[in-house]
Amino acid sequence: MSKKNKFNWLVSIAAIALIGTGTTGCSILESPFKADAQDGTTTSTASDLPRFSSGEIRLFSARNNPDIDNPDLISGINAFAQGEYEAASELFAAAVENKPQDPEAQIYLNNAQARTSNTDTYILGVAVPVGKRMQASREILRGVANAQTEFNQAGGADGRLLEVVIVNDDNDPEVAVEVAQGVIEQYPNLLGIVGHNDSDISQAVTDIYCPANVAMVSPTSTSTELSGDCFFRTVPSDQESADRLANYIAQSNVTDPVVFYSSNSSYSRSLKEAFEQETTLEEVAASDLSQSAFNASPEVRKYVQRGAKAALLFPSTTGTARAIAVARVNASLDPNQQMQIIGNDALYSDETLKLGKQAVEGMVLTAPWYPNTSYAQQAAERWNTEVSWRTAYSYDAAKALLAAIETADSREGVLQALREVSLPASETAGDELTFDAEGNRVGASVQLVKIVPATPTPDPSESSTPEESPSSATPTTEFKFELLK
């Protein structure tokens, strides 16, 4: 069975289930997969994982969820699936207390409480690559969960609370298109989407959302190739990052750079092109990380022999391992031959610190956001870990949609209201929030950070898992990101 036919088959089964139960209005698509009684996960393969959930199923399976040992969450899901929302609320509350770092549990708790309000709920979606990028997915969900919790605890708008549907696109363009079509068909009351994560994915789904007047506000898609009447973003674009890097290179007298990029990535490609347009350097060599025959060792040595003095690492979000390999090879060279390493925000993650170690020490890279705001402090207290830029900008994306919802309750109205949204810094993750005519955030600023040695101060009493170490300064590795003055 083809992927498309399989998806349509799942949607049909779910639709029949909804009709059979007489469910209408703000109901959530129920998965045809049955949760295992022991751990709440499905018995399907990775490619068959359920795609939507408001609380009926668990999207983070035993294979990719460090918080799987949470019986209250499983019981809450079972109660929610049976329509027992008060019982589900109590169980989800216990699940949140047991695993406070799990945003899926928090969103399901908010949804269950909204279902007990006896009024129609507003519905927003959040699209994340659960099966492919679990950590990034959780970081995005935390920001949305923060915004939803604030909105609902304040009483919502006109007495209506917010329900959030978690959507898994697996970071796959083909799957994302099918999921976007399914979301629009199954949720006629859906007012907007936070997402998608990757620029290529966002580019693939704009032609699905825009004709349906569904607003998509991406917290992470930075490509300058993205456009559409329904597309907005809270993260600075690649143009902003390119400007910042070009200025840094000019001021630092960096010469003879080589760009390592991924030609198959809209994000990576647009950053490379924007940098080439902004830099004052006469010539910039380039090496394609996405080529199947790419080998870091001979490639790095080739450009060093040609006199390259700096390596600009602009990988795609899925190509960071090859970029880190470039840094490792460079670090193995004689110190007199080593290139200066400069990176993009795809490398602004704990994975770079863990995999790169000494090889990435001294790397300067772009940071869309740095955790030195009041929101960063509040969110870190809520999640028991420092939060990343993905959390910050997904919070802002949800806040923008909620601000629009407060003045409109239709898809067309939300789209129009988003163009007029104006949030002060006190209501966002740190900066004022308005959008220009193209949906870009006005005044978005990109900062630079440097990887420096850290003094590990782990607290054995803390319950955070290795996966949950912070993106901006982590006590579980020997290095951290430090804001470059």
C-alpha positions as CSV (number, residue, x, y, z in Angstrom):
1,M,0.0,0.0,0.0
2,S,1.4,3.4,-0.9
3,K,2.1,6.0,1.8
4,K,-0.7,8.2,0.5
5,N,-3.2,5.4,0.3
6,K,-2.2,4.3,3.8
7,F,-2.8,7.8,5.1
8,N,-6.2,8.1,3.4
9,W,-7.1,4.7,4.8
10,L,-6.3,5.8,8.3
11,V,-8.3,9.1,7.9
12,S,-11.2,7.1,6.6
13,I,-11.2,4.7,9.5
14,A,-11.0,7.6,12.0
15,A,-13.8,9.5,10.2
16,I,-16.0,6.4,10.4
17,A,-15.2,6.1,14.1
18,L,-16.2,9.7,14.7
19,I,-19.4,9.3,12.8
20,G,-20.2,6.1,14.5
21,T,-20.0,7.8,17.9
22,G,-22.0,10.8,16.9
23,T,-19.1,13.1,17.7
24,T,-19.2,16.6,16.1
25,G,-18.0,20.1,16.6
26,C,-14.7,20.4,18.3
27,S,-14.0,16.7,18.5
28,I,-10.5,15.4,18.0
29,L,-9.5,12.9,15.4
30,E,-9.2,9.5,17.0
31,S,-6.4,7.2,15.9
32,P,-7.3,3.7,14.5
33,F,-4.3,2.4,16.4
34,K,-5.0,0.9,19.8
35,A,-2.8,1.8,22.8
36,D,-1.0,-1.0,24.5
37,A,-2.5,-1.6,27.9
38,Q,1.0,-1.7,29.5
39,D,2.7,1.4,28.3
40,G,0.2,3.3,26.2
41,T,2.2,3.0,23.0
42,T,0.9,1.6,19.7
43,T,2.1,-1.6,18.2
44,S,2.6,0.0,14.8
45,T,5.9,0.5,13.1
46,A,7.7,3.8,13.1
47,S,6.2,4.8,9.7
48,D,2.7,3.9,10.9
49,L,2.7,6.0,14.1
50,P,-0.5,8.0,14.7
51,R,-0.3,11.5,13.4
52,F,-2.8,13.5,15.6
53,S,-3.6,13.6,19.2
54,S,-5.4,15.9,21.7
55,G,-5.1,13.4,24.4
56,E,-6.6,10.1,23.0
57,I,-3.3,8.5,22.2
58,R,0.4,9.0,22.9
59,L,2.5,10.3,20.0
60,F,5.8,9.8,21.9
61,S,6.3,6.1,21.9
62,A,8.4,3.9,24.1
63,R,11.1,4.0,21.6
64,N,11.5,7.8,21.6
65,N,10.2,9.0,25.0
66,P,12.4,9.1,28.1
67,D,9.3,9.8,30.2
68,I,7.5,6.6,29.1
69,D,7.4,5.3,32.7
70,N,4.4,7.4,33.7
71,P,1.4,5.2,34.5
72,D,-0.8,8.3,35.3
73,L,-0.3,9.6,31.8
74,I,-1.3,6.2,30.3
75,S,-4.4,6.1,32.5
76,G,-5.2,9.7,31.6
77,I,-5.0,8.9,27.9
78,N,-7.4,5.9,28.4
79,A,-9.8,8.1,30.3
80,F,-9.6,10.9,27.8
81,A,-10.3,8.5,24.9
82,Q,-13.4,7.3,26.7
83,G,-14.7,10.9,27.1
84,E,-14.1,10.9,30.9
85,Y,-12.5,14.3,31.0
86,E,-12.7,15.1,34.7
87,A,-11.0,11.8,35.5
88,A,-8.5,12.5,32.7
89,S,-7.8,15.9,34.2
90,E,-6.9,14.4,37.6
91,L,-4.7,11.7,36.0
92,F,-2.9,14.2,33.7
93,A,-2.3,16.5,36.6
94,A,-0.6,13.6,38.5
95,A,1.3,12.8,35.3
96,V,2.6,16.3,35.1
97,E,3.7,16.2,38.7
98,N,5.5,12.9,38.1
99,K,7.3,14.1,34.9
100,P,7.3,17.9,34.9
101,Q,9.6,18.1,31.8
102,D,7.1,16.3,29.6
103,P,5.1,18.9,27.5
104,E,2.8,16.2,26.0
105,A,1.4,15.6,29.4
106,Q,0.9,19.3,30.1
107,I,-0.9,19.9,26.8
108,Y,-3.2,16.9,27.4
109,L,-4.0,18.2,30.9
110,N,-4.9,21.6,29.5
111,N,-7.1,19.9,26.8
112,A,-8.9,17.7,29.3
113,Q,-9.6,20.7,31.5
114,A,-10.9,22.6,28.5
115,R,-13.2,19.7,27.6
116,T,-14.8,20.0,31.1
117,S,-15.7,23.6,30.6
118,N,-19.0,22.8,28.9
119,T,-18.3,25.4,26.1
120,D,-16.8,25.2,22.7
121,T,-13.0,25.4,22.6
122,Y,-10.7,27.2,20.3
123,I,-8.5,24.7,18.4
124,L,-4.9,25.3,17.4
125,G,-2.5,22.7,16.1
126,V,1.3,22.4,16.7
127,A,3.3,20.4,14.1
128,V,6.4,18.7,15.3
129,P,8.8,16.0,13.9
130,V,8.1,13.5,16.7
131,G,9.5,10.4,15.0
132,K,12.7,12.1,13.6
133,R,13.7,14.9,16.0
134,M,12.3,14.1,19.4
135,Q,14.3,16.7,21.4
136,A,13.4,19.5,19.1
137,S,9.7,18.4,19.2
138,R,9.6,18.5,22.9
139,E,11.3,21.9,23.0
140,I,8.6,23.3,20.6
141,L,5.8,21.7,22.5
142,R,7.0,23.3,25.8
143,G,6.6,26.8,24.3
144,V,3.1,26.0,23.1
145,A,2.2,24.4,26.4
146,N,3.4,27.6,28.3
147,A,1.2,29.8,26.2
148,Q,-1.8,27.5,26.4
149,T,-1.5,27.2,30.2
150,E,-1.4,31.0,30.6
151,F,-4.4,31.5,28.3
152,N,-6.6,28.8,29.9
153,Q,-5.7,29.8,33.5
154,A,-6.7,33.4,32.6
155,G,-10.1,32.2,31.6
156,G,-9.5,32.1,27.8
157,A,-11.3,34.5,25.5
158,D,-15.1,35.0,25.8
159,G,-15.2,32.1,28.2
160,R,-13.7,29.7,25.7
161,L,-10.5,27.8,26.4
162,L,-7.8,26.6,24.1
163,E,-7.4,23.0,22.9
164,V,-4.1,22.0,21.2
165,V,-3.8,19.2,18.7
166,I,-0.3,17.8,18.4
167,V,0.5,16.8,14.8
168,N,3.5,14.6,13.9
169,D,5.0,15.3,10.4
170,D,8.1,13.2,10.9
171,N,10.2,15.9,9.3
172,D,9.2,14.4,5.9
173,P,7.8,16.7,3.2
174,E,5.5,14.0,1.7
175,V,4.2,13.0,5.1
176,A,3.8,16.7,6.0
177,V,1.6,17.4,3.0
178,E,-0.6,14.4,3.8
179,V,-0.8,15.4,7.4
180,A,-1.7,19.0,6.5
181,Q,-4.5,17.8,4.2
182,G,-5.8,15.5,6.9
183,V,-5.8,18.2,9.6
184,I,-7.8,20.6,7.4
185,E,-10.3,17.9,6.6
186,Q,-10.7,16.5,10.1
187,Y,-10.7,19.8,12.0
188,P,-13.0,22.3,10.4
189,N,-12.7,24.5,13.5
190,L,-8.9,24.6,13.4
191,L,-7.9,28.2,13.5
192,G,-4.1,28.0,13.0
193,I,-0.9,25.9,13.2
194,V,2.3,26.5,15.1
195,G,4.9,25.1,12.8
196,H,6.2,23.5,10.9
197,N,9.8,22.9,12.1
198,D,12.0,22.6,9.1
199,S,12.0,25.1,6.2
200,D,11.6,22.4,3.6
201,I,8.5,21.1,5.4
202,S,7.0,24.5,5.8
203,Q,7.6,25.2,2.1
204,A,5.9,21.9,1.2
205,V,2.7,22.7,3.2
206,T,2.0,26.4,2.4
207,D,0.1,25.4,-0.7
208,I,-2.2,23.2,1.5
209,Y,-2.8,25.7,4.3
210,C,-3.1,28.9,2.4
211,P,-6.1,28.0,0.1
212,A,-7.9,26.8,3.3
213,N,-7.1,30.1,5.0
214,V,-5.3,28.3,7.9
215,A,-2.6,30.5,9.4
216,M,0.8,28.8,10.0
217,V,3.2,30.6,12.3
218,S,6.6,28.9,12.3
219,P,8.9,29.3,15.3
220,T,11.9,27.6,13.5
221,S,11.6,27.9,9.7
222,T,14.2,30.6,8.6
223,S,14.5,30.1,4.8
224,T,14.2,33.2,2.7
225,E,12.5,31.1,0.0
226,L,9.4,30.8,2.2
227,S,6.4,32.9,1.3
228,G,2.6,32.7,1.3
229,D,-0.4,34.7,2.4
230,C,-0.9,32.4,5.4
231,F,2.8,32.1,6.4
232,F,4.3,33.9,9.4
233,R,7.4,33.3,11.5
234,T,8.6,34.4,14.9
235,V,12.2,33.4,14.3
236,P,14.6,35.7,12.4
237,S,15.0,34.8,8.8
238,D,18.2,33.6,7.1
239,Q,18.6,37.1,5.8
240,E,19.0,38.4,9.4
241,S,21.5,35.6,10.2
242,A,23.5,36.3,7.0
243,D,23.7,40.0,7.8
244,R,25.0,39.3,11.3
245,L,27.6,36.8,10.1
246,A,28.8,39.1,7.3
247,N,29.3,41.9,9.7
248,Y,31.1,39.7,12.2
249,I,33.4,38.4,9.4
250,A,34.2,41.9,8.2
251,Q,35.0,43.1,11.7
252,S,37.1,40.1,12.5
253,N,39.1,40.3,9.3
254,V,38.2,36.7,8.4
255,T,39.6,35.9,4.9
256,D,39.4,33.0,2.4
257,P,36.4,31.1,3.9
258,V,34.8,28.0,2.5
259,V,31.1,27.4,3.1
260,F,30.0,23.8,3.9
261,Y,26.2,23.7,3.2
262,S,23.5,21.3,2.1
263,S,22.2,22.0,-1.4
264,N,19.1,19.8,-0.8
265,S,17.9,22.1,2.0
266,S,16.0,25.3,1.5
267,Y,17.2,26.5,4.9
268,S,20.9,25.8,4.2
269,R,20.7,27.0,0.6
270,S,19.0,30.3,1.4
271,L,21.5,31.1,4.2
272,K,24.5,30.5,1.9
273,E,22.9,32.6,-0.9
274,A,22.1,35.4,1.6
275,F,25.6,35.4,3.0
276,E,27.1,35.6,-0.4
277,Q,25.0,38.6,-1.2
278,E,25.9,40.4,2.1
279,T,29.6,39.6,2.4
280,T,32.2,42.0,1.1
281,L,34.5,39.1,0.3
282,E,35.2,38.8,-3.4
283,E,35.0,35.0,-3.5
284,V,33.6,32.3,-1.2
285,A,34.3,28.6,-2.0
286,A,31.6,26.1,-1.3
287,S,31.4,22.4,-0.4
288,D,28.1,20.4,-0.5
289,L,27.5,18.4,2.7
290,S,24.5,16.7,1.2
291,Q,26.5,14.8,-1.5
292,S,26.4,11.1,-1.0
293,A,30.1,10.9,-1.6
294,F,31.0,13.7,0.8
295,N,34.0,12.8,3.0
296,A,35.0,15.3,5.6
297,S,38.7,14.4,5.9
298,P,39.8,14.9,2.2
299,E,37.4,17.8,1.8
300,V,38.8,19.8,4.7
301,R,42.4,19.1,3.7
302,K,41.7,20.1,0.1
303,Y,40.5,23.5,1.1
304,V,43.2,24.0,3.7
305,Q,45.8,23.3,1.1
306,R,44.1,25.9,-1.1
307,G,44.6,28.5,1.7
308,A,41.2,28.5,3.3
309,K,41.3,30.3,6.7
310,A,37.7,29.8,7.9
311,A,35.0,27.1,7.6
312,L,31.5,28.4,7.6
313,L,29.2,25.5,8.6
314,F,25.7,26.0,7.2
315,P,24.2,22.4,7.4
316,S,20.6,21.6,7.2
317,T,18.8,20.6,10.4
318,T,19.3,17.0,9.5
319,G,22.9,17.4,8.3
320,T,24.6,18.6,11.5
321,A,26.6,15.4,12.0
322,R,28.6,16.0,8.8
323,A,29.2,19.6,9.8
324,I,30.5,18.4,13.2
325,A,32.7,15.9,11.3
326,V,34.3,18.9,9.5
327,A,35.1,20.5,12.8
328,R,36.7,17.3,14.1
329,V,38.9,16.9,11.0
330,N,39.9,20.6,11.3
331,A,40.8,20.1,15.0
332,S,43.1,17.2,14.1
333,L,45.2,19.4,11.8
334,D,48.4,21.2,12.8
335,P,47.3,24.3,14.8
336,N,48.9,26.5,12.2
337,Q,46.7,25.0,9.5
338,Q,43.4,25.0,11.4
339,M,40.6,27.1,10.0
340,Q,38.4,29.3,12.2
341,I,35.0,27.6,12.6
342,I,31.8,29.6,12.3
343,G,28.3,28.0,12.3
344,N,24.6,28.6,11.8
345,D,21.8,28.1,14.3
346,A,21.2,24.5,13.2
347,L,24.3,23.9,15.3
348,Y,23.0,25.9,18.3
349,S,22.0,22.8,20.3
350,D,23.3,20.5,23.0
351,E,24.0,17.9,20.3
352,T,26.9,20.0,19.0
353,L,28.4,20.2,22.4
354,K,28.1,16.5,23.1
355,L,29.3,15.3,19.7
356,G,31.9,18.0,18.9
357,K,33.5,18.4,22.3
358,Q,37.0,19.9,22.0
359,A,36.7,20.1,18.2
360,V,34.0,22.8,18.4
361,E,35.6,24.8,21.2
362,G,35.9,28.4,20.0
363,M,33.2,28.1,17.3
364,V,31.2,31.2,16.8
365,L,27.6,30.7,15.6
366,T,24.3,32.5,15.2
367,A,21.8,32.3,18.0
368,P,18.2,33.4,17.2
369,W,17.6,33.8,20.9
370,Y,19.6,33.6,24.1
371,P,18.1,32.7,27.5
372,N,18.7,35.9,29.4
373,T,15.1,37.2,29.5
374,S,12.4,37.0,32.2
375,Y,10.6,34.4,30.1
376,A,13.7,32.2,30.0
377,Q,13.8,32.3,33.8
378,Q,10.1,31.5,34.3
379,A,10.2,28.7,31.7
380,A,13.3,27.2,33.2
381,E,11.6,27.0,36.5
382,R,8.5,25.4,35.0
383,W,10.4,22.8,33.0
384,N,13.2,22.2,35.5
385,T,15.8,22.9,32.7
386,E,16.9,25.9,30.7
387,V,14.8,26.3,27.6
388,S,16.0,26.7,24.0
389,W,15.2,29.2,21.3
390,R,12.8,26.7,19.8
391,T,10.8,26.9,23.1
392,A,11.0,30.7,23.1
393,Y,9.8,31.2,19.6
394,S,7.1,28.5,19.7
395,Y,5.8,30.4,22.8
396,D,5.8,33.6,20.7
397,A,4.1,31.8,17.8
398,A,1.3,30.5,20.1
399,K,1.0,33.9,21.7
400,A,0.6,35.6,18.3
401,L,-2.2,33.2,17.3
402,L,-3.9,33.6,20.7
403,A,-3.8,37.4,20.3
404,A,-5.5,37.0,16.9
405,I,-8.1,34.6,18.3
406,E,-9.1,37.2,20.9
407,T,-10.4,39.4,18.1
408,A,-11.5,36.8,15.6
409,D,-12.9,33.2,15.7
410,S,-12.7,32.3,12.0
411,R,-9.8,31.3,9.9
412,E,-10.1,34.3,7.7
413,G,-10.4,36.6,10.7
414,V,-7.4,35.1,12.4
415,L,-5.3,35.6,9.3
416,Q,-6.3,39.2,9.1
417,A,-5.8,39.7,12.8
418,L,-2.2,38.3,12.7
419,R,-1.2,41.0,10.3
420,E,-2.2,43.5,13.0
421,V,-0.8,41.7,16.0
422,S,1.4,43.9,18.2
423,L,2.7,42.3,21.5
424,P,5.0,44.1,23.9
425,A,8.2,42.4,25.1
426,S,6.6,41.8,28.4
427,E,4.1,39.4,26.7
428,T,6.7,37.4,24.6
429,A,9.9,35.5,25.2
430,G,11.9,38.8,25.1
431,D,11.2,41.0,22.1
432,E,8.3,43.0,20.8
433,L,6.3,41.0,18.2
434,T,4.8,42.3,15.0
435,F,4.8,41.0,11.5
436,D,5.6,42.8,8.2
437,A,3.7,42.3,5.0
438,E,5.7,39.1,4.1
439,G,5.0,37.5,7.5
440,N,8.5,38.1,8.9
441,R,9.0,39.3,12.4
442,V,9.7,43.0,12.5
443,G,13.0,43.9,14.3
444,A,14.0,40.3,14.9
445,S,17.6,40.3,16.0
446,V,20.2,37.6,15.7
447,Q,22.9,37.3,18.3
448,L,26.3,35.5,18.2
449,V,27.4,32.9,20.7
450,K,30.8,31.2,21.2
451,I,31.5,27.7,22.5
452,V,33.6,27.9,25.6
453,P,34.7,25.5,28.3
454,A,32.1,25.1,31.1
455,T,32.5,24.2,34.7
456,P,30.3,21.2,35.2
457,T,28.0,21.5,38.2
458,P,25.6,18.6,38.0
459,D,23.2,18.1,40.8
460,P,22.6,14.3,41.4
461,S,19.2,15.1,43.0
462,E,17.9,16.6,39.7
463,S,15.6,14.3,37.7
464,S,16.5,15.7,34.3
465,T,17.6,13.1,31.7
466,P,20.7,13.5,29.5
467,E,18.4,14.3,26.6
468,E,17.0,17.3,28.5
469,S,20.2,19.1,29.1
470,P,19.8,22.8,28.1
471,S,20.6,24.2,24.6
472,S,22.3,27.3,25.9
473,A,24.4,26.1,28.8
474,T,24.5,22.5,29.9
475,P,26.1,21.1,33.1
476,T,26.3,17.6,31.5
477,T,29.0,18.4,29.0
478,E,32.4,20.1,29.2
479,F,31.4,23.1,27.0
480,K,28.6,25.7,26.8
481,F,27.4,28.5,24.6
482,E,28.4,32.0,25.8
483,L,26.9,35.2,24.4
484,L,29.5,37.0,22.3
485,K,29.7,40.6,23.4
